[in-house]
Amino acid sequence: MPQDFDTTFAALRDLPSYARWWPEVKSVIPVSEDRAVLLIMGMLPYALEFLMEAEVYDESTGTLRAGLSGDLEGYSSWVVKPEDGGCRLIYNQEVEVTKKLLRVLAPIARPFFRLNHHLMMSRGEKGLRAHLSQAKG
């Protein structure tokens, strides 16, 4: 991603901004400086709501990690690495879906859930690229 490390790290740390650049993030309600409730909805007709709580903001390693609780339980993390005049993002997510309907449908709907997640992540990447390009000016 041809953006500088500082701009990218700052954008990913700014939870309330996610709803501006990630189409599937429908709302972000800050609870405190390091906690927010997110509502996400992809292409399928269901929404997930969860609390995202910052656990690690380590600019020296480029690591951001947040615990998730609610319809998703687990964590998500970003690692921002300077690379060739820009930076590379590595995203990792280890979650369990706790929403009962989705757990019941999972055995038959898993391919649709995976496609939905893939599209959400793709659109998030595209939105972040545009957001960072605007921030750069």
C-alpha positions in Angstrom: 0.0 0.0 0.0 1.8 3.2 -1.1 1.2 5.2 2.0 3.5 6.2 4.8 3.6 4.3 8.0 2.5 7.2 10.3 -0.6 8.1 8.3 -1.6 4.4 8.0 -1.0 3.6 11.6 -3.0 6.7 12.7 -5.9 5.8 10.4 -6.1 2.3 11.8 -5.9 3.5 15.4 -8.9 5.9 14.8 -11.8 3.5 15.4 -14.5 6.1 14.8 -13.2 6.8 11.3 -13.8 3.1 10.2 -17.4 3.9 9.4 -16.3 6.7 7.0 -14.0 4.4 4.8 -15.2 0.8 5.4 -18.7 0.4 3.7 -19.7 -2.6 5.9 -19.0 -0.7 9.1 -22.4 0.9 9.5 -21.7 2.6 12.8 -19.1 3.1 15.5 -20.2 4.3 18.9 -17.3 5.4 21.0 -17.6 4.2 24.6 -14.2 5.5 25.8 -10.9 6.5 24.1 -10.0 2.8 23.5 -13.4 1.2 23.3 -16.2 1.4 20.7 -19.3 -0.6 19.7 -19.3 -1.4 16.0 -22.3 -2.5 13.9 -21.3 -4.2 10.7 -23.4 -5.6 7.9 -22.1 -7.2 4.7 -24.0 -8.3 1.6 -26.1 -10.9 3.6 -29.2 -9.9 5.5 -27.7 -9.9 9.0 -25.8 -7.5 11.2 -23.1 -8.1 13.8 -22.7 -5.9 16.8 -19.6 -6.1 19.1 -17.5 -4.2 21.5 -14.0 -3.5 20.2 -11.5 -2.8 22.9 -7.9 -1.7 22.2 -5.4 -4.1 23.8 -2.2 -3.1 22.0 -1.1 0.1 20.3 2.6 -0.3 19.7 3.9 2.1 17.1 7.5 0.7 17.4 6.3 -2.6 16.0 3.4 -1.3 14.0 1.0 -3.5 16.0 -2.6 -2.7 16.8 -4.7 -5.4 18.5 -8.3 -5.2 19.8 -10.4 -7.6 21.7 -13.9 -8.3 20.4 -16.9 -9.2 22.5 -20.6 -9.5 21.5 -21.7 -11.2 18.3 -18.0 -11.8 17.7 -15.7 -13.1 20.5 -12.0 -13.0 20.0 -9.5 -10.4 18.6 -8.5 -8.7 15.5 -5.1 -7.2 14.8 -3.2 -5.1 12.2 0.6 -5.0 11.7 1.8 -2.1 9.7 5.3 -2.6 8.2 7.2 0.0 6.2 8.0 -1.3 2.8 9.5 0.2 -0.4 8.4 3.8 0.2 5.0 2.8 1.5 3.8 0.1 3.9 2.4 -3.3 4.0 -0.6 -4.3 6.2 -1.1 -7.7 7.7 -4.5 -8.3 9.2 -5.3 -11.2 11.4 -8.6 -12.1 13.1 -9.4 -15.0 15.4 -13.0 -14.9 16.3 -16.0 -17.1 17.1 -19.4 -16.0 16.0 -21.8 -16.1 19.0 -24.9 -14.9 17.2 -27.3 -17.9 17.6 -28.9 -17.7 14.1 -25.5 -17.7 12.4 -24.3 -20.6 14.4 -27.4 -22.6 13.5 -27.1 -21.7 9.8 -23.3 -22.2 9.6 -23.3 -25.9 8.5 -25.2 -25.0 5.3 -24.4 -21.3 4.8 -20.6 -21.4 5.5 -19.7 -20.8 1.8 -21.9 -17.7 1.7 -20.5 -16.5 5.0 -17.0 -16.9 3.6 -17.8 -15.0 0.4 -19.5 -12.3 2.5 -16.4 -11.9 4.6 -14.1 -11.9 1.6 -16.2 -9.1 0.0 -16.2 -7.1 3.2 -12.4 -7.3 3.5 -11.9 -6.4 -0.1 -14.2 -3.4 0.2 -12.4 -2.4 3.4 -9.0 -2.5 1.7 -10.4 -0.4 -1.2 -12.0 2.1 1.3 -8.8 2.4 3.3 -6.7 3.0 0.2 -9.0 5.9 -0.8 -9.1 7.3 2.7 -5.3 7.3 3.0 -5.0 8.9 -0.4 -7.3 11.7 0.7 -5.4 12.1 3.9 -2.2 12.4 2.0 -3.7 15.1 -0.1 
